[in-house]
Amino acid sequence: MYQYNETDKKIMAERVRQFRGQVQRRLDGRLSESEFLPLRLMNGLYHQRHAYMLRVAIPYGLLSSNQVRKLAYIADHYDRGFAHTTTRQNIQFNWPELEDVPDILEHLASVEMHAVQSSGNCIRNVTSDHLAGVAPDELEDPRPYCEIIRQYSTFHPEFSYLPRKFKIAVTGATTDRAAIAFHDIGIRVVKNDKGEVGLQILVGGGLGRTPVIAQELNPFLEKRHLLSYIEAVMRVYNLHGRRDNKYKARIKILVRDLGIDEFRRQIEEEWNHFKDGAMQLTEAEYQRVSAFFAPPPYAPDAANHQDHLQKVEDDAAFGRWYRQNVTTHRVPGYNAVYISLKTPDLPPGDITGSQLQAVANLSDLYSFGEIRTTHDQNLVFADVANADLYELWQKLAQLNLAYPNIGTLTDQICCPGLDFCSLANAASIPVAEEIMERFENLDYLYDLGELKLKMSGCINACGHHHVGHIGILGIDKRGEEAYQIMLGGSASDDATIGQWIGPALDKDKIVDAVGNLLDVFVEKREEEERFLDTYRRIGPEPFKERVYAKNY
């Protein structure tokens, strides 16, 4: 993974020193809250319903064991013993005291971490496929491109005050696990007819109040033009994006209003002024950054160890975990292991400080000291040898981190909702907990197959409800919490925005409604169909009829 150089370290130290002074002036009353607001947002500090929230940037979801130990320390010493993983692969702390935040940032800087540009109208944390570098379907590791973009965009003076926040995702795989169609810029490594490797560029995707699927801006961009092309997109957006209405300020609105052809014309016109200049990405620079992501020292005989397959047959609990939480690796004899953060006793995406500490130790033993965060609010050990799977499972089980539900209904995405967020209209966590309790039977979940349930407590869609196979949106209905249901969404290659199936349901009816949806699926599915496949085949009416016949 990327290592800070001396310049990086000096910049981060100076940033912490600067913010410490700003916090002190706020505590002394020399800065009003309105004056402090843009300063704290530049450092990832929000004010939520009950306290401040600090969002820590996790570039492309990659963490070292030492960084995870530091996050554990912060959770235990400055929060209430918890950290929360987000759908942008970041980590949030929900209870820091304002006077402690500079110390937290200093702790983060000591392990080459920060909270810069994790909020505000700037280029946010660059995200990627959580299986980057190990996925069998990968054309090229996307993380060097992510790191190059991160270095380019951090503290970029021209793009620090954009019309609205800006999000970029990169994937190198044939299967999209990074949701590139729902980002302001989505980038995919591709090959052209000549066998040359380049970049497909999508633009104008996003969720929130106006969900939009990104459109193709450039089918094949030479890699050397990566930064100059992004620069052209950013310049056009910065000049013409709306600043008079924050609800219409995202680039997706500009692309929609101009049309993709006119937007492309403006990009090309701007880009032609400088595309062959100093911003070209040289092969030497690409190789320099790529060296930080060199493969670990895999054991050459790892594939010879097959004892775990017999244990899958002999130990039912291990077998469930292996089939559900372990996935294929590009190197024979190795596996990527998902650590589910969707367990019966914690809100989705939460992990305790002691669990984080243990995860760091286990990563040193079994995954070359690296941990990844996912868009689905889980963790991944990307490089686990066959010979270590059973022992790792046993240790994860002791930590309550081996719940075998990855990809099932209860592996649900859930925003903090009304429990924490000042923007929320309805609670998400209690509904998620009730769903977890109602549908706890693992055999039933496995029979349902892949099923993505995503829930948000407000229209800002931090829980990605628009792209859930089942999406749930919390709303305020005449002063009461209520929930709308969407069906048929997908964030992958078959990118789709779900459809509303009817009016909002009262809080005490929403989990029953999920059960009704599942009953229809079980009755109507054909062999091997996923929920999404059945929905697309039969349409919304059977689901709608069952839900509203039962609830009205």
Order of alpha helices (4+ residues) and beta strands (2+ residues): alpha-alpha-beta-beta-beta-alpha-beta-beta-alpha-beta-alpha-beta-beta-beta-beta-alpha-alpha-alpha-alpha-alpha-alpha-beta-beta-beta-alpha-beta-beta-alpha-beta-alpha-alpha-beta-beta-beta-beta-beta-alpha-alpha-alpha
